[in-house]
């Protein structure tokens, strides 16, 4: 007889802006979530969606390293960054 065990996962989605994305990801990590996806909303509101996933009942805080960079203006259509600083939380 084969016994299948199921693992149940919890997910949480945080809506953030560029200014609050570091706080949103840090908050999720501190609640035990692993950041499994990040993305924009196709320019509709300039929000960033941050998705966290964890095994149900697992609330062990996750280490998180947040890099904050200042944008370097460029006419190439891509955003490049310089002057990085890091904060371990």
DAJOHU-V454587 format. One record per pair of residues at least 24 apart in sequence whose C-alpha atoms are under 10 Angstrom apart, sorted by the first residue. I is the first residue (numbers start at 1). J is the second residue. D is the distance in Angstrom with one decimal. If there is no record, write none. Layout:
i=I j=J d=D
i=I j=J d=D
This chain:
i=7 j=55 d=7.1
i=7 j=56 d=7.9
i=8 j=54 d=8.8
i=8 j=55 d=6.1
i=8 j=56 d=5.7
i=8 j=57 d=9.1
i=9 j=53 d=6.7
i=9 j=54 d=5.6
i=9 j=55 d=4.4
i=9 j=56 d=5.0
i=9 j=57 d=8.7
i=9 j=58 d=9.4
i=10 j=52 d=8.3
i=10 j=53 d=5.7
i=10 j=54 d=5.4
i=10 j=55 d=6.1
i=10 j=56 d=5.4
i=10 j=57 d=8.5
i=10 j=58 d=9.3
i=11 j=35 d=9.7
i=11 j=36 d=9.4
i=11 j=51 d=6.9
i=11 j=52 d=5.5
i=11 j=53 d=4.5
i=11 j=54 d=6.6
i=11 j=55 d=8.8
i=11 j=56 d=9.0
i=12 j=50 d=8.2
i=12 j=51 d=5.8
i=12 j=52 d=5.2
i=12 j=53 d=6.6
i=12 j=54 d=8.8
i=13 j=37 d=9.3
i=13 j=38 d=9.4
i=13 j=49 d=6.6
i=13 j=50 d=5.6
i=13 j=51 d=4.6
i=13 j=52 d=6.4
i=13 j=53 d=9.0
i=14 j=38 d=9.6
i=14 j=47 d=9.9
i=14 j=48 d=8.2
i=14 j=49 d=5.8
i=14 j=50 d=5.1
i=14 j=51 d=6.5
i=14 j=52 d=8.2
i=15 j=39 d=10.0
i=15 j=40 d=9.5
i=15 j=41 d=9.9
i=15 j=47 d=6.4
i=15 j=48 d=5.8
i=15 j=49 d=4.8
i=15 j=50 d=6.4
i=15 j=51 d=9.0
i=16 j=40 d=9.5
i=16 j=46 d=8.9
i=16 j=47 d=5.6
i=16 j=48 d=5.1
i=16 j=49 d=6.3
i=16 j=50 d=7.4
i=17 j=45 d=9.1
i=17 j=46 d=6.8
i=17 j=47 d=4.9
i=17 j=48 d=5.6
i=17 j=49 d=8.6
i=18 j=46 d=8.2
i=18 j=47 d=7.4
i=18 j=48 d=7.1
i=19 j=47 d=10.0
i=19 j=68 d=9.9
i=20 j=47 d=9.7
i=20 j=48 d=9.1
i=21 j=47 d=9.1
i=21 j=48 d=7.1
i=21 j=49 d=8.7
i=21 j=50 d=7.9
i=21 j=66 d=9.6
i=22 j=64 d=9.6
i=22 j=65 d=9.3
i=22 j=66 d=6.3
i=22 j=67 d=8.3
i=22 j=68 d=8.3
i=22 j=87 d=10.0
i=23 j=66 d=9.1
i=24 j=48 d=9.8
i=24 j=49 d=9.4
i=24 j=50 d=7.4
i=24 j=51 d=9.8
i=25 j=49 d=9.9
i=25 j=50 d=6.8
i=25 j=51 d=8.6
i=25 j=52 d=8.2
i=25 j=64 d=8.1
i=25 j=65 d=9.8
i=25 j=66 d=8.6
i=26 j=61 d=9.6
i=26 j=62 d=8.8
i=26 j=63 d=8.7
i=26 j=64 d=6.5
i=26 j=65 d=8.5
i=26 j=66 d=8.0
i=26 j=88 d=9.8
i=26 j=89 d=7.2
i=27 j=61 d=9.5
i=27 j=62 d=9.9
i=27 j=64 d=9.7
i=27 j=89 d=9.9
i=28 j=52 d=6.4
i=28 j=53 d=8.9
i=28 j=54 d=9.9
i=28 j=61 d=8.7
i=28 j=62 d=8.6
i=28 j=64 d=9.7
i=29 j=53 d=9.5
i=29 j=54 d=9.6
i=29 j=59 d=9.1
i=29 j=60 d=8.7
i=29 j=61 d=5.8
i=29 j=62 d=4.9
i=29 j=63 d=6.9
i=29 j=64 d=6.7
i=29 j=89 d=9.3
i=30 j=59 d=8.0
i=30 j=60 d=7.6
i=30 j=61 d=4.4
i=30 j=62 d=5.9
i=30 j=63 d=7.8
i=30 j=64 d=8.4
i=30 j=89 d=8.7
i=31 j=58 d=8.7
i=31 j=59 d=5.4
i=31 j=60 d=6.8
i=31 j=61 d=5.5
i=31 j=62 d=7.6
i=32 j=56 d=9.8
i=32 j=57 d=9.2
i=32 j=58 d=6.3
i=32 j=59 d=4.2
i=32 j=60 d=4.8
i=32 j=61 d=4.4
i=32 j=62 d=5.5
i=32 j=63 d=9.2
i=33 j=58 d=8.5
i=33 j=59 d=7.4
i=33 j=60 d=8.4
i=33 j=61 d=7.5
i=33 j=62 d=6.9
i=34 j=61 d=9.2
i=34 j=62 d=6.9
i=34 j=63 d=9.3
i=34 j=64 d=9.4
i=35 j=62 d=9.5
i=35 j=64 d=9.6
i=62 j=89 d=9.2
i=63 j=88 d=7.9
i=63 j=89 d=6.6
i=64 j=88 d=6.2
i=64 j=89 d=5.5
i=65 j=89 d=6.2
